[in-house]
Amino acid sequence: LQLDFWLEPRGPGYPIDVRVPFPSLQPLKAHLEANDISYSIMIEDVQALVDHEQMEMRRSRRGMPMSTSTFDYSAYHTLDEV
């Protein structure tokens, strides 16, 4: 299984946050259920969320000239934009 831990395990009984690639999802669910480990899905599709956020960022920057006075420091910018 491929797992990407976003909140590292601290010990038994502590919650973890983990991103599970789609091919590993069903095997992980089966393992958790077989061992009576509860889980919840916080974000159904991380890539769709990232794609939507990038589209919103492009839309909000459209038509804005780039200068130090209009640069949005609260938004992610690619290296080319910086």
Backbone as CSV, one residue per row, in Angstrom:
resi,resn,N_x,N_y,N_z,CA_x,CA_y,CA_z,C_x,C_y,C_z
1,LEU,0.828,-1.197,0.000,0.000,0.000,0.000,0.862,1.248,0.000
2,GLN,0.426,2.227,-0.762,1.092,3.523,-0.732,0.261,4.454,0.141
3,LEU,0.884,5.043,1.136,0.196,5.969,2.021,1.033,7.228,2.184
4,ASP,0.373,8.362,2.215,1.033,9.650,2.395,0.503,10.240,3.700
5,PHE,1.283,10.135,4.768,0.835,10.600,6.083,0.899,12.118,6.162
6,TRP,-0.224,12.736,6.461,-0.298,14.183,6.650,-0.223,14.527,8.125
7,LEU,-0.630,13.618,8.972,-0.477,13.744,10.421,0.087,12.408,10.880
8,GLU,1.334,12.419,11.278,2.046,11.185,11.609,1.415,10.464,12.797
9,PRO,1.489,9.137,12.802,0.995,8.370,13.952,1.812,8.702,15.206
10,ARG,1.112,8.907,16.329,1.785,9.184,17.598,1.702,7.999,18.535
11,GLY,0.819,7.073,18.244,0.661,5.900,19.091,-0.753,5.368,18.998
12,PRO,-0.984,4.221,19.606,-2.323,3.623,19.571,-3.372,4.562,20.171
13,GLY,-4.504,4.657,19.508,-5.589,5.486,20.000,-5.561,6.927,19.528
14,TYR,-4.468,7.350,18.917,-4.371,8.711,18.404,-4.798,8.732,16.936
15,PRO,-5.468,9.807,16.519,-5.880,9.884,15.107,-4.692,10.182,14.197
16,ILE,-4.832,9.802,12.946,-3.858,10.146,11.913,-4.623,10.680,10.713
17,ASP,-3.965,11.494,9.910,-4.498,11.935,8.627,-3.585,11.353,7.564
18,VAL,-4.181,10.699,6.598,-3.386,10.039,5.573,-4.076,10.185,4.223
19,ARG,-3.282,10.473,3.192,-3.804,10.502,1.823,-3.558,9.130,1.232
20,VAL,-4.606,8.565,0.671,-4.522,7.215,0.123,-4.748,7.294,-1.380
21,PRO,-3.761,6.915,-2.193,-3.982,6.890,-3.644,-5.116,5.926,-3.982
22,PHE,-5.871,6.257,-5.024,-7.050,5.476,-5.363,-6.790,3.971,-5.455
23,PRO,-5.686,3.511,-6.083,-5.468,2.054,-6.160,-5.307,1.379,-4.794
24,SER,-4.925,2.124,-3.777,-4.735,1.560,-2.434,-5.970,1.702,-1.552
25,LEU,-6.988,2.398,-2.036,-8.136,2.716,-1.191,-8.896,1.482,-0.724
26,GLN,-9.307,0.627,-1.637,-10.088,-0.552,-1.244,-9.287,-1.516,-0.368
27,PRO,-8.021,-1.809,-0.707,-7.249,-2.675,0.196,-7.110,-2.092,1.608
28,LEU,-6.920,-0.788,1.710,-6.799,-0.173,3.036,-8.122,-0.250,3.793
29,LYS,-9.231,0.053,3.113,-10.542,-0.054,3.764,-10.779,-1.474,4.269
30,ALA,-10.453,-2.462,3.446,-10.646,-3.860,3.843,-9.806,-4.191,5.074
31,HIS,-8.561,-3.725,5.095,-7.673,-3.972,6.236,-8.223,-3.320,7.508
32,LEU,-8.648,-2.070,7.395,-9.175,-1.366,8.563,-10.434,-2.049,9.089
33,GLU,-11.335,-2.404,8.190,-12.582,-3.049,8.610,-12.326,-4.433,9.202
34,ALA,-11.386,-5.186,8.622,-11.064,-6.522,9.140,-10.484,-6.452,10.546
35,ASN,-9.844,-5.339,10.866,-9.241,-5.164,12.189,-10.071,-4.262,13.099
36,ASP,-11.317,-4.023,12.702,-12.263,-3.230,13.490,-11.694,-1.856,13.855
37,ILE,-11.075,-1.213,12.867,-10.508,0.124,13.051,-11.434,1.118,12.359
38,SER,-11.934,2.081,13.120,-12.846,3.069,12.537,-12.055,4.088,11.720
39,TYR,-12.717,4.619,10.700,-12.087,5.629,9.853,-13.167,6.541,9.300
40,SER,-12.750,7.702,8.853,-13.658,8.610,8.155,-12.892,9.230,6.998
41,ILE,-13.618,9.536,5.951,-13.019,10.160,4.770,-13.278,11.653,4.867
42,MET,-12.201,12.417,4.970,-12.325,13.864,5.135,-12.450,14.573,3.791
43,ILE,-11.670,14.129,2.803,-11.691,14.718,1.466,-11.819,13.564,0.484
44,GLU,-12.906,13.537,-0.250,-13.178,12.428,-1.166,-12.180,12.385,-2.322
45,ASP,-11.858,13.551,-2.887,-10.987,13.608,-4.064,-10.077,14.829,-3.937
46,VAL,-8.870,14.629,-3.444,-7.929,15.732,-3.218,-7.585,16.427,-4.530
47,GLN,-7.378,15.659,-5.605,-7.009,16.257,-6.890,-8.105,17.184,-7.402
48,ALA,-9.357,16.790,-7.269,-10.463,17.653,-7.704,-10.472,18.947,-6.900
49,LEU,-10.177,18.860,-5.614,-10.121,20.042,-4.764,-8.977,20.968,-5.187
50,VAL,-7.815,20.405,-5.469,-6.661,21.189,-5.928,-6.970,21.837,-7.275
51,ASP,-7.549,21.071,-8.199,-7.894,21.611,-9.521,-8.864,22.781,-9.397
52,HIS,-9.862,22.633,-8.545,-10.847,23.700,-8.346,-10.179,24.945,-7.764
53,GLU,-9.314,24.760,-6.790,-8.621,25.888,-6.166,-7.739,26.607,-7.180
54,GLN,-7.037,25.855,-8.024,-6.188,26.478,-9.041,-7.027,27.275,-10.035
55,MET,-8.186,26.737,-10.421,-9.071,27.444,-11.336,-9.558,28.748,-10.701
56,GLU,-9.920,28.699,-9.427,-10.366,29.906,-8.726,-9.244,30.936,-8.635
57,MET,-8.032,30.487,-8.391,-6.895,31.409,-8.299,-6.627,32.067,-9.645
58,ARG,-6.680,31.280,-10.727,-6.474,31.856,-12.063,-7.562,32.876,-12.377
59,ARG,-8.792,32.550,-12.024,-9.918,33.446,-12.292,-9.753,34.755,-11.522
60,SER,-9.302,34.691,-10.281,-9.179,35.906,-9.471,-8.015,36.782,-9.926
61,ARG,-6.996,36.179,-10.554,-5.826,36.953,-11.005,-5.991,37.499,-12.416
62,ARG,-6.969,37.003,-13.151,-7.145,37.399,-14.541,-7.344,38.911,-14.641
63,GLY,-6.585,39.541,-15.501,-6.755,40.965,-15.729,-6.051,41.861,-14.734
64,MET,-5.411,41.284,-13.725,-4.706,42.111,-12.747,-3.245,42.250,-13.169
65,PRO,-2.773,43.465,-13.347,-1.354,43.632,-13.672,-0.492,43.198,-12.486
66,MET,0.637,42.584,-12.778,1.526,42.128,-11.714,2.436,43.273,-11.283
67,SER,2.326,43.635,-10.033,3.218,44.627,-9.446,3.275,44.343,-7.952
68,THR,4.184,44.971,-7.275,4.301,44.727,-5.833,3.078,45.228,-5.076
69,SER,2.377,46.200,-5.620,1.192,46.716,-4.923,-0.041,45.844,-5.141
70,THR,-0.082,45.063,-6.240,-1.253,44.218,-6.507,-0.973,42.738,-6.286
71,PHE,0.254,42.380,-5.951,0.611,40.974,-5.757,-0.149,40.412,-4.561
72,ASP,-0.792,39.273,-4.748,-1.574,38.646,-3.676,-0.669,37.699,-2.894
73,TYR,-0.223,38.135,-1.738,0.681,37.332,-0.916,-0.035,36.193,-0.198
74,SER,-1.358,36.208,-0.193,-2.111,35.148,0.482,-2.415,33.976,-0.440
75,ALA,-2.055,34.075,-1.719,-2.336,33.008,-2.688,-1.038,32.353,-3.129
76,TYR,-1.147,31.090,-3.502,0.017,30.371,-4.014,0.353,30.889,-5.402
77,HIS,1.643,31.058,-5.689,2.095,31.494,-7.005,3.182,30.548,-7.493
78,THR,3.148,30.255,-8.775,4.191,29.410,-9.353,5.486,30.207,-9.405
79,LEU,6.582,29.520,-9.640,7.880,30.190,-9.730,7.879,31.202,-10.872
80,ASP,7.257,30.867,-11.998,7.190,31.794,-13.130,6.445,33.078,-12.767
81,GLU,5.405,32.967,-11.948,4.645,34.148,-11.555,5.442,35.042,-10.614
82,VAL,6.228,34.428,-9.757,7.012,35.191,-8.797,8.129,35.889,-9.535
